[in-house]
Amino acid sequence: MEETAVTSDNLAGQVEREYKEGTNYFRRVGYLKKWPEYERFKASDQWPAATQRTRNLPRPVFNIIEMIEDHKVANVMSEQINMIYSTQERDPQQDEDDMGELFSHYSAATWERLKQDAMNEEGLQIAANSGTGIWHYYWDNDMKGGRKAPWIGEMEGEILDPINVFFGNPQQRDVQKQPYIIISSREDVKNVKQYARANGMSKEMVGQIKPDKDTQEEGYDLAKVEVNDHGKVTVLTKYWKGKDKETGTKSVYFCKVASGLTIKKATNMLLSLYPLGVMQWKRRKKSIHGIGDTEGLIPNQKAINLMIAMELMSAQNTGFPKLRYKSGAIDPSKVTNAIGEMIEDHSPPGTVGVDFMNPGATTGQAMRLVEAIVSYTRQMSGADEAATGKAPGADLNATAIMLLQKAAAIPIESIKRRFYSLIEDIGRIWEDFWKIKYNLPRQIILKDNDGEEYAAAFNGSDYQDVEFDLKIDVGPSSTYSESLVLSSLNEARARNDITFEQYLRYAPKTVVPYRDRLLKEIEEDKGIIGVIEQFVAGMQPEEQAQFSSMPPDQQLQLIQQVMMQSQQQQIMQPQAPMQQAAGI
């Protein structure tokens, strides 16, 4: 039982009140205005609405915000990440740690099943834009599987936008120390009613769940416009930590509220951790929300767009100048701007009543300033040419580009460290789910250290009392990294520092896809060669000379005969002691 005495109605009112407090906080600090603006600039919507005076102004967009953030996100994700679990009470002198290896391999399988790389990219894109990325994992009890070992439920994951997540203490950066967390979402009324009915709500109460138009708090332009204005309702999901009255253990509870009604009563999830991971792109003092790149790039983006717009307007005015005339000099209704058109001038003799206006000449300083702003912006944000893989001068090999990239990536190393710390938090959340929710044995397909698949049985509840250490292993995965490894192996092989077998064993699998099969054939060939060398070494010098003079087919026949005789002798050897004992 949860540690609370509130009724469902009181709980719904409390959640809605805390939700309103969260939206008011966002409004006071400006997030409801800033984050939608950042999204518009990232989506190339960078000019205000046209007015009567500015409707003919060119509106070019050179989106350096998208370019810089995309490159930085790709740089953060350029390394391959593995979760390495190990039991705390293991013997360091022993190599085998079966339980830690099982969890490590299962984390790799879960990573692939959840499409974690795609989730990470989405979360990092949001973090780079708004400053905060939020990863959310939940239990889907509708998923089932297994014939031999049936199981129910599976962990799923999603990326939340920070505008829909409200923390009880936004000044506390540690997610696990939050008093509560509320997640808002817009969902179809039909689905919400089915969910409420499945969780024990009466038909009369379900009928009170009505659609609403509460879309202004969503903030984003497209989120405010729905296909059906009467088909959705705001659903609030609240997480908090409490103690069970019977056991006294502290765990995570959750509930769901819609239309002022509790559609899911307070439920003990039995988890010890909030199922959310939060990453700040850049940290800000006393705030769980970080700072994104867009906030500092918007002024530069506006300056670039405006100066290029003025250059375009100057080119238009120069190439297509305006016609100026005095009153009564011409009939303006007869001027069509056709090429070679003749215009009759009715002005008095000796005067000119019509001419073309000559706009002021532009200077090249404007375009040089644009180039300087773009260059300085890329350098200051850590997204210069070296970071994007472009050689600054002559053609460079993969090793040189890799070194340049590492040097250019120094400004975002702190972002990478925060990302790896987030992955460690996610690994702990997964471990929490496995130990509590995976309480039925299920067969899973894993991959060993060589990438070969194998089947294993998994029941997470068997490991509830096992304490694990978690380490995030970061390795190379980009094309340049593989090229660098292959280049080093080629040089070592050319100097005969390594054998061909060692070359194959350590070469990237993308370069040698059938490496294991090739190594096996080489081992078999080496076994045959060893027999031949041993056979020839046992000959007399004159026999060796005679063997060398034989044709290859005769040499092979002789070796086969010797091998068959050797096999027959091995079969007869176990019979010799029996024959001696029988007096034969």
C-alpha positions as CSV (number, residue, x, y, z in Angstrom):
1,M,0.0,0.0,0.0
2,E,1.2,3.5,-0.8
3,E,1.9,6.0,2.0
4,T,-1.0,8.3,1.4
5,A,-4.5,8.8,2.7
6,V,-5.9,11.1,-0.1
7,T,-8.9,10.0,-2.1
8,S,-8.9,9.8,-5.9
9,D,-10.6,13.2,-6.2
10,N,-8.1,14.9,-3.9
11,L,-5.2,13.2,-5.8
12,A,-6.5,14.5,-9.1
13,G,-6.9,18.0,-7.7
14,Q,-3.4,18.0,-6.3
15,V,-1.9,16.8,-9.6
16,E,-3.7,19.5,-11.6
17,R,-2.7,22.2,-9.1
18,E,1.0,21.1,-9.3
19,Y,0.7,21.1,-13.1
20,K,-0.6,24.6,-13.1
21,E,2.3,25.7,-10.8
22,G,4.7,24.1,-13.3
23,T,3.3,25.9,-16.3
24,N,3.3,29.2,-14.3
25,Y,7.0,28.7,-13.5
26,F,7.7,28.1,-17.2
27,R,5.9,31.3,-18.0
28,R,7.7,33.4,-15.4
29,V,11.2,32.2,-16.5
30,G,10.2,32.6,-20.2
31,Y,10.4,29.0,-21.3
32,L,7.0,29.0,-22.9
33,K,8.1,31.8,-25.2
34,K,11.8,30.9,-25.7
35,W,11.6,27.2,-26.5
36,P,9.0,27.7,-29.3
37,E,11.2,30.4,-30.7
38,Y,14.2,28.1,-30.7
39,E,12.2,25.5,-32.5
40,R,11.1,27.9,-35.2
41,F,14.7,29.0,-35.8
42,K,15.9,25.4,-36.0
43,A,13.1,24.7,-38.5
44,S,14.2,27.7,-40.7
45,D,11.2,29.8,-39.7
46,Q,13.4,32.8,-38.9
47,W,11.5,35.9,-40.3
48,P,8.6,37.7,-38.6
49,A,5.3,37.9,-40.4
50,A,5.3,40.3,-43.4
51,T,3.7,43.7,-42.9
52,Q,2.5,46.2,-45.5
53,R,5.9,48.0,-45.5
54,T,8.0,44.8,-45.6
55,R,6.0,42.6,-47.9
56,N,8.5,43.1,-50.8
57,L,11.6,42.6,-48.6
58,P,13.6,39.5,-49.6
59,R,13.6,36.9,-46.8
60,P,16.7,34.6,-47.3
61,V,17.5,32.0,-44.7
62,F,21.0,30.6,-44.3
63,N,20.4,28.3,-41.4
64,I,23.7,28.1,-39.5
65,I,21.8,27.0,-36.4
66,E,20.7,23.7,-37.9
67,M,24.1,23.2,-39.5
68,I,26.1,23.8,-36.3
69,E,23.7,21.7,-34.0
70,D,23.5,18.8,-36.4
71,H,27.3,18.6,-36.6
72,K,27.7,18.8,-32.9
73,V,25.1,16.1,-32.2
74,A,26.8,13.9,-34.8
75,N,30.1,14.5,-33.1
76,V,28.7,13.6,-29.7
77,M,27.3,10.3,-31.1
78,S,30.4,9.5,-33.1
79,E,31.6,6.9,-30.6
80,Q,30.2,3.4,-30.0
81,I,28.9,3.0,-26.5
82,N,28.5,-0.2,-24.5
83,M,27.2,-0.8,-21.0
84,I,29.5,-3.1,-19.1
85,Y,28.0,-4.7,-15.9
86,S,30.0,-6.5,-13.3
87,T,29.1,-7.9,-9.9
88,Q,30.6,-6.0,-7.0
89,E,31.6,-9.1,-5.1
90,R,33.4,-10.7,-8.0
91,D,37.0,-11.9,-7.6
92,P,39.2,-9.6,-9.8
93,Q,41.7,-12.5,-10.3
94,Q,39.0,-14.5,-12.1
95,D,38.1,-13.7,-15.6
96,E,34.6,-15.1,-15.6
97,D,31.7,-13.1,-14.3
98,D,28.6,-14.8,-15.7
99,M,26.0,-12.6,-14.2
100,G,27.8,-9.4,-15.2
101,E,28.3,-10.8,-18.7
102,L,24.6,-11.7,-19.0
103,F,23.5,-8.2,-18.0
104,S,26.1,-6.6,-20.4
105,H,24.9,-8.7,-23.3
106,Y,21.3,-8.1,-22.5
107,S,21.9,-4.3,-22.4
108,A,23.3,-4.6,-26.0
109,A,20.2,-6.5,-27.1
110,T,17.9,-4.0,-25.3
111,W,19.8,-1.1,-27.0
112,E,19.1,-2.6,-30.4
113,R,15.5,-3.5,-29.6
114,L,14.6,0.0,-28.3
115,K,16.5,1.6,-31.3
116,Q,18.4,3.5,-28.6
117,D,20.7,5.3,-31.2
118,A,17.7,6.9,-32.8
119,M,16.3,7.9,-29.4
120,N,19.7,9.4,-28.5
121,E,19.8,11.4,-31.7
122,E,16.3,12.8,-31.0
123,G,17.1,13.6,-27.4
124,L,20.4,15.3,-28.3
125,Q,18.8,17.3,-31.0
126,I,16.2,18.7,-28.5
127,A,19.0,19.3,-25.9
128,A,21.1,21.2,-28.4
129,N,18.1,23.3,-29.3
130,S,16.4,24.0,-26.0
131,G,19.2,23.0,-23.5
132,T,17.5,20.0,-21.9
133,G,17.0,16.4,-23.2
134,I,14.8,14.0,-21.3
135,W,14.7,10.2,-21.8
136,H,11.7,8.3,-20.4
137,Y,11.2,4.6,-19.9
138,Y,7.9,2.9,-19.1
139,W,6.4,-0.6,-18.7
140,D,4.1,-1.7,-21.5
141,N,1.9,-4.5,-20.0
142,D,0.2,-5.2,-23.3
143,M,3.2,-6.8,-24.9
144,K,3.3,-10.6,-24.7
145,G,5.5,-13.3,-26.1
146,G,7.1,-16.7,-25.8
147,R,5.5,-20.1,-26.5
148,K,7.8,-22.3,-24.5
149,A,8.3,-19.7,-21.8
150,P,5.4,-17.2,-22.0
151,W,6.0,-13.7,-20.6
152,I,4.0,-10.6,-20.2
153,G,5.2,-7.0,-20.4
154,E,8.2,-5.2,-21.8
155,M,10.1,-2.0,-21.1
156,E,9.8,0.7,-23.7
157,G,11.3,4.1,-24.2
158,E,10.6,7.5,-25.6
159,I,12.0,11.1,-25.8
160,L,10.0,13.8,-24.0
161,D,10.1,17.5,-24.8
162,P,11.0,19.6,-21.8
163,I,8.0,21.8,-22.3
164,N,5.8,18.8,-21.2
165,V,7.8,17.7,-18.1
166,F,7.4,19.6,-14.8
167,F,9.8,18.9,-11.9
168,G,8.7,19.5,-8.3
169,N,12.0,21.3,-7.6
170,P,13.5,22.8,-10.8
171,Q,16.5,24.1,-8.9
172,Q,17.6,20.5,-8.1
173,R,19.7,19.0,-10.9
174,D,19.6,15.5,-9.6
175,V,16.5,13.8,-11.0
176,Q,16.3,11.1,-8.3
177,K,16.1,13.9,-5.6
178,Q,12.9,15.4,-7.1
179,P,9.9,15.4,-4.8
180,Y,7.7,14.6,-7.9
181,I,7.7,14.7,-11.7
182,I,4.6,15.4,-13.9
183,I,4.4,14.6,-17.6
184,S,1.7,16.1,-19.7
185,S,0.5,14.6,-23.0
186,R,-2.4,15.1,-25.5
187,E,-4.2,11.9,-26.1
188,D,-7.4,10.7,-27.9
189,V,-10.4,10.8,-25.6
190,K,-11.5,7.4,-26.8
191,N,-8.2,5.8,-25.8
192,V,-8.2,7.6,-22.5
193,K,-11.7,6.3,-21.7
194,Q,-10.7,2.7,-22.6
195,Y,-7.6,3.0,-20.3
196,A,-9.7,4.4,-17.4
197,R,-12.3,1.6,-17.8
198,A,-9.6,-1.1,-17.9
199,N,-8.3,0.4,-14.6
200,G,-11.5,0.1,-12.7
201,M,-13.3,3.3,-13.3
202,S,-17.1,3.1,-13.5
203,K,-19.0,3.8,-16.7
204,E,-20.6,6.9,-15.1
205,M,-17.2,8.4,-14.2
206,V,-15.8,7.5,-17.6
207,G,-18.6,9.5,-19.2
208,Q,-17.3,12.6,-17.4
209,I,-14.0,12.5,-19.4
210,K,-14.5,15.2,-21.9
211,P,-12.2,16.6,-24.7
212,D,-10.7,20.0,-24.2
213,K,-8.9,22.7,-26.1
214,D,-6.0,23.1,-23.6
215,T,-3.3,23.4,-26.3
216,Q,-1.9,26.8,-25.4
217,E,0.4,25.3,-22.8
218,E,1.9,23.1,-25.5
219,G,3.9,26.1,-26.7
220,Y,4.9,25.0,-30.1
221,D,3.0,26.3,-33.2
222,L,2.1,22.9,-34.6
223,A,1.2,21.5,-31.2
224,K,-1.5,24.2,-30.8
225,V,-3.3,23.1,-34.0
226,E,-5.0,19.7,-33.9
227,V,-6.9,17.8,-36.6
228,N,-10.0,17.6,-34.5
229,D,-10.6,20.3,-31.9
230,H,-12.9,18.0,-29.9
231,G,-11.0,14.8,-29.9
232,K,-8.2,15.1,-27.4
233,V,-7.7,15.6,-23.7
234,T,-4.7,16.5,-21.6
235,V,-3.4,13.6,-19.6
236,L,-1.1,14.1,-16.6
237,T,1.2,11.4,-15.4
238,K,2.8,11.9,-12.0
239,Y,5.7,10.1,-10.5
240,W,6.7,10.4,-6.8
241,K,8.5,8.4,-4.2
242,G,6.9,7.0,-1.1
243,K,7.2,4.3,1.6
244,D,5.1,1.2,1.7
245,K,3.2,1.0,5.0
246,E,3.7,-2.8,5.4
247,T,7.3,-3.2,4.3
248,G,8.6,0.3,4.9
249,T,10.6,0.2,1.7
250,K,10.8,3.4,-0.4
251,S,9.8,3.0,-4.1
252,V,8.3,4.9,-7.0
253,Y,4.6,5.5,-7.3
254,F,2.6,6.8,-10.3
255,C,-0.9,7.9,-11.2
256,K,-2.7,9.4,-14.2
257,V,-5.2,12.2,-14.3
258,A,-7.5,13.5,-17.1
259,S,-10.4,16.0,-17.0
260,G,-9.9,16.4,-13.3
261,L,-10.4,12.7,-12.7
262,T,-8.0,10.0,-11.6
263,I,-8.0,7.5,-14.4
264,K,-5.2,5.5,-12.8
265,K,-5.0,5.3,-9.0
266,A,-1.8,5.6,-7.1
267,T,0.2,2.5,-7.9
268,N,3.4,1.2,-6.5
269,M,5.8,0.5,-9.3
270,L,8.3,-1.2,-6.9
271,L,11.1,0.6,-8.7
272,S,13.7,2.4,-6.7
273,L,14.6,5.0,-9.4
274,Y,12.5,7.5,-11.4
275,P,12.4,6.1,-14.9
276,L,13.6,9.4,-16.4
277,G,17.1,10.5,-17.4
278,V,17.9,14.2,-17.9
279,M,20.9,15.8,-19.7
280,Q,21.8,19.4,-19.8
281,W,23.5,20.5,-23.1
282,K,25.2,23.3,-21.1
283,R,24.7,23.6,-17.4
284,R,23.1,26.5,-15.7
285,K,23.5,27.2,-12.0
286,K,20.6,26.2,-9.8
287,S,18.5,24.7,-12.6
288,I,17.7,21.3,-13.9
289,H,17.2,22.9,-17.3
290,G,20.3,23.7,-19.3
291,I,21.2,26.1,-22.1
292,G,21.2,25.1,-25.7
293,D,23.2,26.5,-28.6
294,T,20.2,28.2,-30.2
295,E,19.9,30.8,-27.5
296,G,23.3,32.3,-28.4
297,L,23.1,31.8,-32.1
298,I,19.8,33.6,-32.8
299,P,21.3,37.2,-32.8
300,N,24.0,36.1,-35.2
301,Q,21.4,34.3,-37.4
302,K,19.3,37.4,-37.6
303,A,22.3,39.6,-38.5
304,I,23.3,37.2,-41.3
305,N,19.8,37.0,-42.7
306,L,19.3,40.8,-42.6
307,M,22.6,41.7,-44.3
308,I,22.1,39.2,-47.0
309,A,18.5,40.4,-47.5
310,M,19.8,44.0,-47.9
311,E,22.4,42.8,-50.5
312,L,19.6,41.1,-52.4
313,M,17.4,44.1,-52.2
314,S,20.3,46.3,-53.5
315,A,20.8,43.9,-56.4
316,Q,17.1,44.1,-57.2
317,N,17.1,47.8,-57.2
318,T,20.2,48.1,-59.3
319,G,19.1,45.5,-61.9
320,F,15.5,46.7,-61.9
321,P,15.5,50.4,-61.0
322,K,12.4,52.3,-60.3
323,L,10.8,54.6,-62.9
324,R,10.5,58.2,-61.8
325,Y,8.2,60.7,-63.6
326,K,6.8,64.2,-63.1
327,S,3.0,64.7,-62.9
328,G,1.5,64.9,-66.4
329,A,4.7,63.8,-68.1
330,I,3.5,60.3,-69.0
331,D,0.4,58.2,-68.7
332,P,1.3,55.6,-66.0
333,S,-1.4,53.2,-67.0
334,K,0.3,52.7,-70.3
335,V,3.7,51.6,-68.7
336,T,4.0,47.8,-68.7
337,N,7.7,47.3,-68.1
338,A,8.0,45.3,-71.3
339,I,11.5,45.0,-72.8
340,G,12.2,47.8,-75.4
341,E,9.0,49.6,-74.5
342,M,8.7,53.2,-75.7
343,I,7.4,55.9,-73.3
344,E,6.0,59.2,-74.6
345,D,7.2,62.2,-72.6
346,H,4.7,65.1,-72.4
347,S,6.9,67.4,-70.3
348,P,7.7,70.9,-71.7
349,P,10.6,71.2,-74.2
350,G,14.0,71.4,-72.6
351,T,12.9,69.4,-69.5
352,V,13.0,65.7,-68.7
353,G,9.9,64.4,-67.1
354,V,10.7,60.7,-66.8
355,D,13.9,58.8,-65.8
356,F,15.2,55.8,-63.8
357,M,16.3,56.2,-60.3
358,N,19.9,55.2,-59.6
359,P,20.1,53.4,-56.2
360,G,23.2,53.9,-54.1
361,A,26.1,51.5,-54.8
362,T,26.7,48.8,-52.2
363,T,30.0,48.0,-50.6
364,G,31.7,44.6,-50.4
365,Q,32.1,45.2,-46.7
366,A,28.7,43.7,-46.0
367,M,29.4,40.3,-47.5
368,R,32.9,40.2,-45.9
369,L,31.1,40.9,-42.6
370,V,28.7,38.0,-43.2
371,E,31.6,35.7,-43.9
372,A,33.4,36.8,-40.7
373,I,30.3,36.3,-38.6
374,V,29.7,32.8,-40.0
375,S,33.4,31.9,-39.5
376,Y,33.6,33.3,-35.9
377,T,30.3,31.6,-35.0
378,R,31.5,28.2,-36.2
379,Q,34.8,28.6,-34.4
380,M,33.2,29.7,-31.1
381,S,30.6,26.9,-31.2
382,G,33.1,24.1,-32.0
383,A,31.7,23.4,-35.5
384,D,34.5,24.6,-37.8
385,E,35.7,22.9,-40.9
386,A,38.0,20.4,-39.1
387,A,35.1,19.3,-36.9
388,T,32.9,18.6,-39.9
389,G,35.7,16.5,-41.6
390,K,36.8,19.1,-44.2
391,A,40.5,19.5,-44.7
392,P,41.6,23.1,-44.3
393,G,44.3,23.0,-47.0
394,A,45.7,20.2,-49.2
395,D,44.3,16.7,-49.3
396,L,44.9,14.9,-46.0
397,N,44.7,11.2,-45.2
398,A,42.3,9.7,-42.7
399,T,44.8,9.8,-39.9
400,A,45.4,13.6,-40.3
401,I,41.7,14.3,-40.5
402,M,41.1,12.2,-37.4
403,L,43.6,14.2,-35.4
404,L,42.2,17.4,-36.6
405,Q,38.7,16.3,-35.6
406,K,39.9,15.3,-32.1
407,A,41.5,18.7,-31.7
408,A,38.4,20.5,-33.0
409,A,36.2,18.4,-30.7
410,I,37.8,19.7,-27.5
411,P,35.1,22.4,-26.9
412,I,32.4,19.7,-26.8
413,E,34.2,17.2,-24.7
414,S,32.2,18.4,-21.7
415,I,29.0,17.7,-23.6
416,K,30.2,14.2,-24.4
417,R,30.9,13.6,-20.7
418,R,27.4,14.7,-19.7
419,F,26.0,12.4,-22.4
420,Y,28.0,9.4,-21.1
421,S,26.8,10.2,-17.6
422,L,23.3,10.1,-18.9
423,I,23.9,6.7,-20.5
424,E,25.1,5.4,-17.1
425,D,21.8,6.7,-15.5
426,I,19.8,5.0,-18.3
427,G,21.8,1.7,-17.6
428,R,20.7,1.9,-13.9
429,I,17.1,2.5,-14.9
430,W,17.2,-0.6,-17.1
431,E,18.8,-2.6,-14.3
432,D,16.0,-1.5,-12.0
433,F,13.3,-2.6,-14.5
434,W,15.0,-6.0,-15.2
435,K,15.2,-6.9,-11.5
436,I,11.7,-5.9,-10.7
437,K,9.5,-6.2,-13.8
438,Y,11.2,-9.1,-15.5
439,N,9.9,-11.7,-13.0
440,L,9.0,-14.4,-15.4
441,P,11.6,-16.6,-17.2
442,R,11.9,-15.7,-20.9
443,Q,14.2,-16.8,-23.7
444,I,16.3,-14.0,-25.2
445,I,18.7,-13.9,-28.1
446,L,22.1,-12.3,-27.2
447,K,25.4,-11.7,-28.9
448,D,28.7,-12.8,-27.5
449,N,31.9,-10.8,-27.6
450,D,32.6,-12.1,-31.1
451,G,29.2,-11.0,-32.4
452,E,27.8,-14.5,-32.6
453,E,24.2,-15.0,-31.5
454,Y,23.2,-17.4,-28.8
455,A,20.0,-18.1,-26.8
456,A,19.8,-17.7,-23.1
457,A,17.2,-17.8,-20.3
458,F,16.6,-14.6,-18.4
459,N,14.7,-13.9,-15.2
460,G,15.6,-10.6,-13.7
461,S,14.1,-11.3,-10.3
462,D,16.8,-13.9,-9.7
463,Y,19.3,-11.0,-9.4
464,Q,17.4,-8.7,-7.1
465,D,20.0,-9.2,-4.3
466,V,23.0,-8.9,-6.6
467,E,24.8,-5.5,-6.6
468,F,26.3,-4.5,-10.0
469,D,29.0,-2.0,-11.0
470,L,28.3,-0.3,-14.3
471,K,30.9,1.2,-16.6
472,I,30.3,2.9,-19.9
473,D,32.7,1.7,-22.4
474,V,33.4,4.2,-25.3
475,G,35.0,2.9,-28.5
476,P,35.5,4.1,-32.0
477,S,32.8,3.5,-34.5
478,S,33.2,6.2,-37.2
479,T,34.6,5.5,-40.7
480,Y,37.7,7.6,-39.9
481,S,38.3,5.5,-36.7
482,E,38.1,2.2,-38.7
483,S,40.4,3.7,-41.4
484,L,42.9,4.7,-38.7
485,V,42.9,1.1,-37.2
486,L,43.3,-0.5,-40.6
487,S,46.1,1.9,-41.5
488,S,48.0,1.0,-38.3
489,L,47.6,-2.7,-39.0
490,N,48.8,-2.3,-42.6
491,E,51.9,-0.6,-41.4
492,A,52.6,-3.3,-38.7
493,R,52.0,-6.1,-41.3
494,A,54.4,-4.4,-43.8
495,R,57.1,-4.3,-41.1
496,N,56.4,-8.0,-40.3
497,D,55.6,-7.0,-36.7
498,I,52.4,-9.1,-36.7
499,T,51.4,-12.3,-38.5
500,F,48.6,-12.5,-41.1
501,E,46.5,-14.3,-38.5
502,Q,46.9,-11.4,-36.1
503,Y,46.1,-9.0,-38.8
504,L,42.8,-10.7,-39.5
505,R,41.9,-11.1,-35.9
506,Y,42.2,-7.4,-35.1
507,A,40.9,-5.9,-38.4
508,P,37.4,-4.3,-38.2
509,K,34.7,-6.7,-39.1
510,T,33.3,-4.3,-41.6
511,V,36.5,-4.6,-43.6
512,V,36.8,-8.5,-43.3
513,P,33.2,-9.7,-43.0
514,Y,34.1,-13.4,-43.1
515,R,37.0,-13.2,-40.7
516,D,36.1,-16.1,-38.5
517,R,35.6,-18.5,-41.4
518,L,38.9,-17.4,-42.9
519,L,40.8,-17.9,-39.7
520,K,39.3,-21.4,-39.3
521,E,40.5,-22.4,-42.7
522,I,43.9,-21.0,-42.1
523,E,44.1,-23.1,-38.8
524,E,43.1,-26.2,-40.7
525,D,45.7,-25.6,-43.4
526,K,48.3,-25.0,-40.8
527,G,47.5,-28.4,-39.3
528,I,48.1,-30.1,-42.6
529,I,51.2,-28.2,-43.2
530,G,52.5,-29.2,-39.7
531,V,51.9,-32.9,-40.5
532,I,53.8,-32.5,-43.8
533,E,56.7,-30.7,-42.1
534,Q,56.9,-33.3,-39.4
535,F,56.8,-36.1,-42.0
536,V,59.6,-34.6,-44.0
537,A,61.7,-33.8,-40.9
538,G,61.7,-37.5,-39.9
539,M,63.3,-38.6,-43.2
540,Q,67.0,-39.3,-43.9
541,P,68.7,-36.7,-46.0
542,E,68.7,-38.9,-49.1
543,E,65.0,-39.7,-48.6
544,Q,64.3,-35.9,-48.3
545,A,66.0,-35.3,-51.6
546,Q,64.1,-38.2,-53.2
547,F,60.8,-36.8,-51.8
548,S,61.5,-33.3,-53.1
549,S,62.1,-34.7,-56.6
550,M,58.7,-36.3,-56.7
551,P,55.7,-34.7,-58.5
552,P,53.2,-33.0,-56.2
553,D,50.5,-35.7,-56.7
554,Q,52.9,-38.5,-55.7
555,Q,54.0,-36.5,-52.6
556,L,50.4,-36.2,-51.6
557,Q,49.7,-39.9,-52.2
558,L,52.7,-40.8,-50.0
559,I,51.6,-38.4,-47.2
560,Q,48.1,-39.9,-47.3
561,Q,49.4,-43.4,-47.0
562,V,51.6,-42.4,-44.0
563,M,48.6,-40.7,-42.3
564,M,46.3,-43.7,-42.8
565,Q,49.0,-46.0,-41.3
566,S,49.3,-43.6,-38.3
567,Q,45.6,-43.7,-37.7
568,Q,45.5,-47.5,-37.8
569,Q,48.3,-47.7,-35.3
570,Q,46.4,-45.3,-33.0
571,I,43.3,-47.6,-33.2
572,M,45.4,-50.7,-32.5
573,Q,47.3,-49.2,-29.5
574,P,44.4,-49.5,-26.9
575,Q,44.1,-53.2,-27.9
576,A,47.7,-54.1,-27.0
577,P,47.3,-54.2,-23.2
578,M,44.2,-56.4,-23.5
579,Q,46.1,-58.8,-25.8
580,Q,49.0,-59.0,-23.3
581,A,46.6,-59.6,-20.4
582,A,45.0,-62.5,-22.4
583,G,48.5,-64.0,-23.1
584,I,48.2,-63.4,-26.9
